[in-house]
Amino acid sequence: MDLRQRILNAYDRGDVSREQVANRFEVSLGMVKKLLQQRSRLGDIAPLHHRSGRKPIILDSHRRQMRLLLTKEPDLTLEEIRVRLGLECTIQAIHYVLDDMGLTYKKRRSAPPSNPGPMLHAAAGSGAKSKEDLNLPASSSSTNRPPKRT
């Protein structure tokens, strides 16, 4: 029999207090209280682990709306998606959701789209081959300091 059920059975017999039940089963008084409250509220004593943790801000309904928005307007920025959906989350959260949905994007705010065609490679000059070609000093100014006066 499950510990939760044994705790409730012992309490339901009516001859012990909640504190005595907690001591007998070596659990906290808070656990006994919460177990009794859960049974009265829900009618069930199963663990409620699925309710623990941080709740998502971006729900499945938001994901569907994102997919529709990006189908109609694929050039939306993450900020524009956030504003259009009225979300109170970070830009990074939207990025992670889109990544999880398998949607990729590359947004350019002001530049025109790049040309995906092949590039022509023009013959380039050979450039400088050594420091002598550049007419630079052989060492830097920090290594050519005059000796200190003492």
N, C-alpha and C positions, 0 to 999 in steps of 0.2 A: 504494500500500500504506500502511496506517495506521502511524503512528510507533511505536505500541506493538508491532505485529507486527515492524517492522524492528529494533527494539531486541532483541526476543527471538531473531529469526533470527541477528543478529550474535553474541549471547551463545552460542546453541546450536551455532555452528560450532566452539566450543571453543578458539579460538586467542587469545582476548582475555579480560581480567578484567572484572568488573563496573565497576570504576573506569574502565577504558579505554572501555567501551561508553558510560558516562555522559558522558565527555569528548567522544567522537566525535559523539554526538547532541545535545550541549549540554543535557543534563538533569542533575538531581541524582542522586547515588548512591542516595539514598533512594527515588527513583522507580523506579530499576532494581530495587532490592531488593523494593519493594512489588509491582511487576509480576510478578517471579518467584514471590513468595509467593502472590499471587492466582491465578496459573496453577496452582500446585501444589495449592492448597486447593480452588479452585472449578472448575478446568479451563476457565476463560474469562478473557479479558483485557479485556472491555468495561468502560467507565467505570462506577463504582458511585455515581453522583450521587444516585440514589434513596435511598441509605442515609445521606446527609449531613443535617445539620440537627437541630433539636430534635425529639425523639420526642413524639407526643401522649400526654397523660395520660388524656384522655377518648377511649376507643376507640369503634368502631362498636357494639360490644356494649353499652357504657354508654349510647349514644344510644338504642338500642332499649329499654333498661330505663327510661330517662327518659320516653320517649314512653308506655310502658305505665303508669308511675307517675302521670303527669299525666292520663292518660285516666281512671284510677280515682279519683285524688284531685287535682283541678285546683287546689286551694287550697294546695298545698305551697309553702313558701318555698324559696328557693335553698339555705339552710342545711339544711333538712330533706331536700332532694334529695341534697345532699352526704353527709349522715349515712346515709341509707337505702341509697345505693349504695356507701358505704365509700370514697369518693374522697378522695385527698390532694391537693386542688387548691384554688385560691381560688374565692370566690363569683363573682368577675368571669369566671373561666374557664367556669363553668356558664352564666352569663348569655350569653356570646358563643356557646357551643354551642347554646343554646336559640334565640338569635336566628338563627344559621346554619340551624337546622332549621325556621325559620319559625314557631316557637311563641312567642306573646306571652303576657304575664301582667301582672296588676296585683294585687299582694297587699296586704292590709290586715290587720295582725296583730290589733288589738283592736277596731276600729270595726266596726259592723254594715255590711252592704253598702249602698251608696248607692241612693237611689230614682231610677230612670231616668225616671220620669214627668215630665210638663211642670211647670214651676214657675209659681206664681201671683205676679205682681208687685204687691205692695201699694203703695199711695200712700205715698211717703216724704216726710218733712218737707224743707223747702228747705235747711235747714242754715244755717250762718253764711256771710255773703257777703263780709265784710271783717273786718279786724282790730278795727274799732270794735265790731262785733257781738260779738266775743269778749271785750271788755274787757281786752285785752292792751296792754302798753306799746308805743309806736310803734317802739322800737329795743331791741336786746338789751342785757343787762347788761354785756357785754364792750365795747360802744361807748359806754356812759354812765358810764365811770369818772371819778372825780374827778381833777383834775390832780395830778401828782406834786409833792411838796415838794422844793425844792432847797436 
